[in-house]
């Protein structure tokens, strides 16, 4: 990128990571923004010497530190899943952060989102806004008309570029696509999920025996660590595998009524969340259903996945070989 004219299309999670790095190398960087994201400060810092010494000497302090971080983030769930108006507290913090890092009022106005905080993914960065202040970085908010041999054309004119970087995301609601997965009766998973992905607890799919998903439908978060959710899923899947082996089964398959009941509950609970507050996000299918996120507390998910319930499954005992 050194000395090049670079166009970056997109202002999501990928862009806030690459824009500061490209801006340091490129002769000119033009950033094309369709909608502004909420970017809050990322409070990373090295551990101090005395902190490392204390954590090494008293191991339970590590658990205490983790519990403190977990509780502080879990408290934000109220604003995401039940009372979206509470997101106003975080939004005021965002505006202070923006004002501190972007002194130009005209640029700052273009960086204020036009939707409720949390409706789309909230981003964390300490160097994204400072990068936009650089003299070699230009923000363009005009809609893109087309890519040309010379660069990118918008309603405001042509922006010449030697390199175009697409930071435009991916099809997050399609999950396992384009893999071809075939279940009982020859039914393909992509066909079963034509109207939106479904999986009991985001892990097991009716009609697809012994298929166990990690980070499946309704298990993404907006407020806490996905690692906590994955740990819960690991335990649940291991419980299913142990049940298969212990009972000498060929397969287990979650019952369709169990999966349907779970999906209905998710859809009902989703209506009160900030993710259905009126914006269009990558959490949604083309039909407007939010199928990515867990509309509850992470500790409630851990409780729901503490062990598989045999009543939720159909099974076939292993045949003699």
Secondary structure, DSSP 4 states (H G I P E B T S, - for coil): -TT-EEEEE--SHHHHHHHHHHHHH-SEEEEE-SSPPPEE-----PPPHHHHHHHHH-THHHHHHHHHHHHHHHTTHIIIII-GGGHHHHHHHHHHHHHHH---HHHHHHTS-SS-TTSS--EE-SSHHHHHTSTTEEEE-SPEEEEETTEEEETTEEEE-SEEEE-----GGGTTTTS--B-GGG-BHHHHTTTS---BTTTB-TTSTT-B-SS-TT-B-SSS-HHHHHHHHHHHHHHHHHHHHHHTEEEEEE-HHHHHHHHHHHHHHHTTSGGGSS---TTB-TTS-B-SB--S-HHHHHHHTSS--GGGEEEEEPPP-
